[in-house]
Amino acid sequence: MKNYELVLAEEGYYTVSNSPTVEELKQYYQDKYWQEVTGFNVNLSVVEQTYISNTVKLKGYVVEQFLRSSNNSLVDIGTGEGHTLNFFNKCGWEVLG
């Protein structure tokens, strides 16, 4: 794949320069992502479950320590299998992925 760069748009949000084409994305997910990343319907080992749990708990800790908010809402872009959304939802947050 090409090299991509995060750039600030005139409207004030960040976007990716030189975005991949639909065909490039299809090829990437077909050939690489789903070959290397645990799929949704795969049974996870205890080690994988523990890793995911600890990673999500670390995100929760960082948010609690450094990004406190009174509205407790989270938008997760690139949700994947939803582990982060599930964690924050169980903590009473309003979540969207």
Secondary structure, DSSP 8 states (H G I E B T S, - for coil): ----EEEE-TTS-EEEET---HHHHHHHIIIIIHHHS--TTS---HHHHHHHHHHHHHHHHHHHHH---SS-EEE-TT-TTSHHHHHHHHTT-EEE-
